[in-house]
């Protein structure tokens, strides 16, 4: 059974549907209606419902117990409310099942692959018998997929690259999914486990990696067994993989594995260091310990001669014993951080309190969902000093991009909102498309009217490395461009990065003047993570005070 069917059947996991599940059903209905050529108004109603449910603060499953409550939500009419009630109470929706039955079983899964649009997926299904992701891969490898209209060998290879990237990370999830789950479990455990004194996330999530395979949580308690028992009994747990006196492993709603380990306070620092990783960072620390006659593990440092174990209640204590300053978990990847620590050259990581503004914001003028005035109000409430409204340009004909005329009206509203907000700076901006040849969606005359110009690649992502490099550099060299948006174009777990010579791109950025705004801002805000100090790219800070 496809993963999607498992999610909505309500029988394979025994769990209730969450907001994301419900939103996905309505989004898929909208997609299928497009394939049928249904009314744009009907399609829009289901698209709107998907957006509402995805961002709803409360749980749809609770509200839908009474269809009347759903109808009170803006954008949800009688028909949508009735279908939602049916979905969350039975795990199925007759209308969706009937609609889906009109197409190949795996059509919706196929359309989740980047560059495979509805028409291509439908054509592949009808002409080639492609009914699953596996069929799609086979059709690409045997060459038949490339013969479809508007596909070709190059696009087929690009789609295959997307598939291979997905297969290689099939058991991982983005941090945007992992972190909220970890926070939810930790919050629930604090409420139900009276003995727990401290809980924290470890592993890839603590290091803020973009993806995680599972979630590690560590705790401190005088009675660890009571905490592991409370953990295994949490309502979101759907399966217990193992449970003991100091650790437990479970599967929670959504199929995510979470491992809990509990220790006393004395050993917690070494435990946290060990299970935060990364693996390579840990190997380097253990090798360092060996050189000074010590052995490092999750319990502490053991003197190899006396066999005496020294526990540590903080990570900093372990690092001190190894003659190192504390290394933040975000950079524990064995990419030179230990050498930097030895020489006193560890970087100062950006703190949330140092964020003064947001220079890449979309409103409901383009593909955002919130009006400009509300975005600015929220930015002010969060203590930001400035915000740039950078709605999309119109070149690709999607994302509700702004024509030149709409951009002019957008600029006027920016000024009005800034005057009404009082205190926070609001900048006129755009996220302008970088066309295949490196030219931009708006003319220089139009861009000159703006305060912030973010230039981004949104199409033609399969270009050869030299072509893509020249394309991006040409955009960088435009005197009106402030920054490049999502430089690699990567979509975590779904779309691989473009091929480009990023070192050359950084060098080109470093040559550009940095004057912008009152105090100046960098031309380009991307710095190489590995080997970045040698790229010549400037460190960047926007300051509009």
N, C-alpha and C positions, 0 to 999 in steps of 0.2 A: 504493500500500500504506500503510495507517495506520502512524503512527510506532511504535505498540506492536508491530505485527507485524515491522517492521524491526528492532526491538530484540532480539526473541527468535528470529528466523529463523536467525541465524548465517551468513547468506549475503550480506546487503547490505553489511555492514561488515567481515566477516571477523574480528570480535573475539570474545573469550570473554565470557560473561555475568558481570556483577559481582553483588555481594550484593543491590543494589537491584533489579536485573532479576529475580532469582530470587524475592525477597520479593514483588514485584509480581504475578508469576504466581500464587503461592499466595493472595495477597489477592483476586485476581480470581476464582480458583476458589471461594473462600468466598462472594463476592458472587453468583456464578452459582448456587451451591447454595442460597442464600437464595431466589433467584427461583424455583427449582424446588420449594421447600418441603421440602427435605431435613432430616434430623435435626439438631437443634441441636448434638449432640455431634460429628457429622461436620463441621459448619460450624466449630465451635470448634477442631477439630484443624488445619484448614487456616489459620485465622486465627492460631493459635498458631505454626504453622510460619513464616508470613510475618513475624511479630514476631521470632522467633528469628533468622531469616536476615538481617533488616534490621539487627540490632544485634550480629551475630556478629563478634568481633574478627578472626578469620582469614578467608581467602577461601573461599567456598563452592565455587568452581570447582576449587580444589586438593583440598579435603577430599572432594569428591564423586567423585573418581577411584576411591575405594574406598568403596563404600556402607557398609561396616562402620564406618568412621570417623564417618559421619554419624549412625549409630545410637547412638553414644556421647554425642551432644549431647542434653541434657535437652529433652524435648518433641518429639523426632523419632523416630517409630516406624519399623517396617520398611517400611510402605507409602509413607510420605512420603520415606524415604531412597531407596527404589527409584525413585520418580518424579523426585526431585532428580537422582539419578545419570543418568537418561535425559535430563533437560533440559539439564544442563551438558555432557554428552558429545556430544549430537546437535543441540542448539539447539532442540529441540522436545520436547513431551510429548504423547503420544497421548491420554491422558485429558483434558487441557486442550483439545486441538484438537477432540475429540469433543463435549465439554461446550459449548464456545464455538459449535460448529456448530449447536446446538439453538436459538440465538437470532440476532437480526439482527447482521450483521457489526460494526456500529459501536456496539453497545449499551454496551460497557464504556467507550468514549470519551465517550459521551453522559453517563454517570453521573459523570464527573470534573467536570462543570459544577456549581458550587454551586447548591443548591436543587432539583436534579434527582435525586430518589431512585430506587431500583430500580423501584418500582411505577410511577412516572410515566414513566420511560424505557421500560419494557416496554409500557405503555399507548400511548405515543406511537408506538412501533414497530408495534404491532399495528393501531391504529386509523388512524394518519396516515401510515404508511410511513416514519417517521423512522428512518434507518439511519446517520446521520453527524452530525457537528457542523454541517455546512453545511445538512443537511436540517432540523435543529433550528432554526437561525436563520431559515430560510425559513418554517417552520411558525409561528414566533412572529410574523414580519412579516406573514403573510397572515391572522393572527387565529385559525387553526385550533387552535393549541396551547392558547390560553386557554380553549377549550371543554372541555378534558379535566377530569375530576373533580378537585377540590381544587387547581385551578390558578388560573384567573381572569386578568383583564387585568393587575392589579397585580403578581401573581407572575410572569407572563409577561414583563412589562417589566423586572422585577428580574433575571430570568435573562438577558434580552437585554443588560442592562448588564454582567453578568458576561462574556458572550461578547465584547462589544466591548472590554472591558478586556483580555481574553486576546489578541484579535487585534492590538491595538495594541502589545503587548509580546511577540509570538510568538517573536521572535528573541533574547529575553533569558532569563537564568537567575538564580535567587536567589544571593546571596553565600554562602549555606550550601552550595551546590554548587560555585561558582566557586573559593572559597578553598582547600578541600581539594585540588582539582585542581591549582591553582597550586603549593601546597606540595609535592605529590607530584612534579611536574615539576622543581621547583627542587632537591629532594632527589636525584632521579635524575641531574640534570645535574651536580651537585657530585661525584657518584660516578664519572661517566663522562668528564667534561671536565677533564683535568688542568690545563689552562691557565687555567681560570676562577678569578678571585680574589674575585669578589663577585657575588651575584645578589639581586634584589629584585623583588617584584611592583609594578606601577604601575597607572595607569588607575583605573577605577571601584572595583576591588577594593581598591586601596591607600587610597582615600578612604572605604572602608567604606560604599559606596552599597548599597542593599538589592538591587539587581540589576546585572548586567553583560551586555553583548552578547558580548564576547570577553575574553580575558585577555592583558594586556601584561606581559612580563617583561624586565627590563633587567639587563645584566651588565657586568662589567669584566674585561678580559683583555688580555695583550700580543699574543696571537694570536687575534683575534676569529673568524677563519674556521674555526679548529679547533673553536671552541665552537659555532658555528652548524651545523657538520657533525655534531657529537655530538648536538646537539639534534634534528636531523632523523632521526637514527638511533635515537632512544629507542624502546623496545618499545611504548609506548602510542600512538605515532604511526601513524595509519592512512592519512594522505594528506599529501603535501607540496605546499603551494600556491606556495611560492617559497623559494629559498635563495640567499644571496649571501655576500659577504665579511663583512658586519657585521650582517646581519639575515636572519631566516627566518620563514616563516609555515607552520603545520601545522594539521591537524585531528587531534585525539586521540580516544581511546575515548570514546564518548558524543556525538560530533559537535561538540565544542567547539573553536573556533579559538583558537590561541595564537600570539602574535607575539613574537619575541625580537629584541632589539637589543643589540649589544655595542659598547662604546666603550673608550677608554683612561681612566685615572683622572682625567686633567686635565679632561675634558669631562663627567664623569659627573653632576655636580651639576645642570648646565643640562639635560642629557638627562632626568634623573629629574623635574625640575620640569616640563618641557615635556610629557612623556608621562603624568604623573600627573593633569594637568587640574585642575579641569574646563575645558572649552573656554572658558566665559565668564570664569573666573578668569584664564586665560591671555590672553584679549583685553584685560582690564583692566590686566594687568601690562605687556603690550606697549604699550598706550596711555600708560601712566605712563613707560615707557622713552623713548617718542617725545618726550615733553615735556621731557626733559633731554638730548636729542640722542643717544639710544642706540637701537639696534635689538636686540630680544631674539628668539633662536630656540633650537633644541635644542643648539647648539654653544656658546652663551654670549652676551655682550653686545658689539655692534660699535659703535664710535664713528663716527657718521655723517659727521663731517668728515674724520677721518684714515683711515677704513675699517679700523681696527685692531680685531681680535677679541680679547676677553679671555675665556679659558675659566674655568670654575668647577668645582671638584671637589666642592662641597657646595651644596645648595639655599640654605642660610643665607647663603652668599657672594653669591648672586644677589640675594636680598632686601636684604642690606646695601647693595649697589650701587644699589638702587632706593630707599634710605632707608627701609626697612621692617624691622621685626623678623621673625623666622621665623614663618611661618603654618603650623600643622599641616595635613596633607593632608585630614583629616576635615572641615574647614570651608572648603575651597577651592571654594566654589560661587557666588561673586559675589553673596552675599546680605548684604553689609555688612561682610565680614571685613576688607577693605582699609581702609575708613574706621575700623574699630575698631583696626586695627593702627597707623594714623597717630596716633590719639589715645591709644595705650597702653592700650586697653580690650579686648584680646583675652581671651576666656574661658579659664579654666584647665580643660583637659579632664580627665575622670576617668581615673585610672590603675588598672590591675588591683589594684595593691597597696592601693588605697584602699577596695576592696570588702570590707566587714566581715561581711556576711551575705547570706542569700538568703531573701526573704520571700514567694516564690511557688513552692511545691514540691508536686508531686503524687506520691503513692506508689501502691503496688498496692491501696490501700484504694479508690481510684477508677479513673482511667484511666492511672495510672503503671504501670511494669513492675517496679519495684524495691521491696522491703519498706522500711518506714520506718526501721528500725534501720540498714540499709545506706546509705540516703540520708544519715542523720545522721553515720555513720562517715566517709563520703566527704567530707562538708562539713568535718568536723574535720581530716581529712588534708590538705585544701586550705587550712587555716589560717583558716577562717571562725570567727567568734565566736558566731554565732547562725544559726538556720534556723527557718522557720515551715512547718509542715505544713498546707497549704491545699488539701486534697482537695475535690472538687466536691460541691455540694449535689445533691439528688435530683429537683428540680422537673421537669426535662425527661424523666426516665425513661431517660436515656442516660448514657454515661461512668461507669457504675457509681456514680452519686452516692450520697451518704450520707443515709439517713433520720435523723430526730432521734435514734432509738435507736442507730444505728450511729455517729453523730457523738459521742454520749456515750462509747461504747466507744473511739472514735478518740482522744478527749481523754485517756482513761485511759492509753492506750498512749503518748501523747506524754509524759506524766509519767514513765512507766516507762523509756522510752528516754532521757530526759534524765538520770534518775538513773544509769542504766547507763553512759551516755556519759562523764559526769564532765568538767566544764569547759565544754563548749559549751552555750549556751542553746537550748532547743527550745520553740517557741511553739505554742500551740493556735490553729489557724486554719481558715479555709474560703475557698473561692472560691464565693460564693453568687450564684445567678442573679438578674439584674434582670429582673423580669417586664415584660410589655408596658406595664403601667400604672405602672411605677416602684417597685412594692413588691418586697420581697425574699423569697427562698425560705424563709427561716427567720424565726421571730418574733423580736421584740426580746429576749424573755427568753432565747431560745437563743443569740442573738448576744452577749449580755452575758457569757456564760460563756467567750468566746474572747478571745485576745490580739490577733489580727490578722484582719481581715475584708476580703477583696478582693471587690468587687461587680463583676460583668461581664455584658455583654449577650451572650447566646448564641443568641438567636432573635429573630424579628420585626425583622430588620435592614432591611427595606424601608419602615419607617415614614417619614412625612413629617418634614422637618427640625425643625419646631417641636414635633412630638410626641416625637421622639427626644431633643431637647434637654431638654424637660421631664422626660422619663423618667430621664435620667442625672442631672439636677440633683436630682431627688427622692431618688435613691439617695445622692448626695453629702451631702444634708442629714440623712440618717439618722445619729444620733450614734454608732452602733456601727461605721460603715464607715471603714476605715483608708485604702483606696485603690481606685481604679477600674482594673480589669484591661483590657488591650488596648482602650483607649478607642475607637479607630476601627473595631475588629473586622476590619480589613483582613487578607486572606490574600494575601501577595505573589504576584503573577502569576496569582492565581486568584479572589480576591474583592475587589471595590473597597471603599473605606471607606464607612461609613454617612454619611448626610446629617445634619449637626447644626451648630449655632452654637457652635463650640468656644471662641470668645472669651467667650461668655456662660457656658459651662461653667467656664472658668478663673476668671472673676470669682466665680462661686458657690463654687468651691473655696477661693478666697482668703479668703472670709468665714468659713470654718469654723475652729473651734478646733483647735490643733495638738497639744494635750497627749495623749500616748500613750506608754506604756512608761515606763521610769525617767527617761530624759533628755528624753523627748518625741520625737515624730515628726510629720512633716507629714501633714495630712489627705489630701493629694492629691499624687501624685508625677509629674504630667505637666506639662511646660513647653512652651509653643509654641516651635517652632524658628524660624519667621519672625514677627517682631514680638512675640516672647514677652515681652520686657522691658516692653512696654506693657500686657500682659494683666492685670497685678496678681496673677498666680499666684505663690505663694511658691516659692522654691528649697527643695528638700526633702532632708533627710538623716535616715536612721533611725540612731539610736544607742542600743544596748542594752548598756551596759557595767556 
